[in-house]
Amino acid sequence: MLFFKKINVKTSVIISILLFSISYLYTKDTPQPKIMTLGVFHFHFPNHDAVKTEEDDKISVLQEPFKSEIISIVKAINEFKPTVIAVEQTSSKQEKINTEYLSYKNNKFDLPANEVYQLGFRLAKKQNIENIYCIDDFGHFYETINKLFSDSLRYNKFEKYFHEINKKEDLKAPKITSIIDELLKFNQPDYIDSRLSVYLTGLFKYEEEQGDFTGVDFETSRWYNRNLRIFRNIQRIKVTSDDRILLIIGTEHLSLLNHLFKVSSEYEFISPLPYLNTLK
C-alpha cells in the first residue's frame, strides 16, 4: 500500500508540473495587457528619500520652461494610448484622487506640482479614462523589526548607523535643468539596474549582533515587500488583453517592478523610452 502511495504522489507531482508548464506556455502565447512603467522624480520635492534636494535647487514645475516640458511629455506618452493609469498613491487616497480627478475633468481643479496630477491627471483626461488607480503600499515589517522600532535604545543605534552612512555618501540631488532629460535618464535600463545597489548596502548591512540579519530583514520589509505589494495591487486591477496600463512611479521602484513585469506571464512590458526619445 505504501508503494502505491509513493507512486501516486510522484505521479501527481509530475502531472501538476506538466499542467503548469502547458498553462504557462499557453498564457505566454496569448495576448496580454500591455504595461508601461514611467519612472519619475517627485515633482513637488517632498524629500522623503535618503537623497535630498536642497531648497535652492528645487524647481517649480508650474513655471516655464518646465511647464511646457510637461505638456510635451504628456503628448509623447499619450501616443501609448493608455486605457488604465496607476499612480504612486496609497489606497487611503483613492477617494481623494477620485474627487479631484472628477473636478479636473469638469475644469474645476488646478493641478498641483505633483507628477500624479501633472502627468497622471492630464493623460487620463486626454484618454477619457474614468478612474485613476492608487497602487502604492508601504510594506509590512517583520515583528522583529517592529520590536526594534519600539525599543528606544535599539532604535537610536539603528538611526545613528543610518546617519553615519549618509555622512559618508554624497546624497545631495543635483539641480534639475530639464524634466525631459531627467526622465530619459531615469528610464534607461542601466540606470534603473544601478539604483537597486543602493538597497544592498547601507542599512542592508546593519547588524545588532555580528552575524545577524537585522538590516536584511529591514530592507526586505521596507523595500522588497513594498514593491511586491505594489505589483499585487496592479494585479487587482481588472483588465483585458486589450488594455494598456500606464504606471507612473518613482524611478527607484523600477529595478524590481520592471523585472516582475518582464517575467510575468500576465503582462507585456513596454518601455517608455521610444516615446520619450521623440522629445530629443
Buried (B, 14 or more C-beta within 10 A) or exposed (E): EEEEEEEEEEEEEEEEEEEEEEEEEEEEEEEBBBBBBBBBBBBBBEBEBBBBBEEEEBBEBBEEEBBEBBEBBBBBBBEBEBBBBBBBBEBEBBEEBBEBBEEBBEEEBEBBBBBBBBBBBBBBBBBEBEBBBBBBBEBBBBEBBEEBEEEEEBEEBBEEBEEEBBEEEEEEBEEBEBBBBBBBBBBBEEBBEEBBEBBEEBBBEBEBEEEEBBBBBBBBBBBBBBBBBBBEBBEEBEBEEEBBBBBBBBBBBBBBBBBBBEEBEBBBBBBBEEBBEEBE
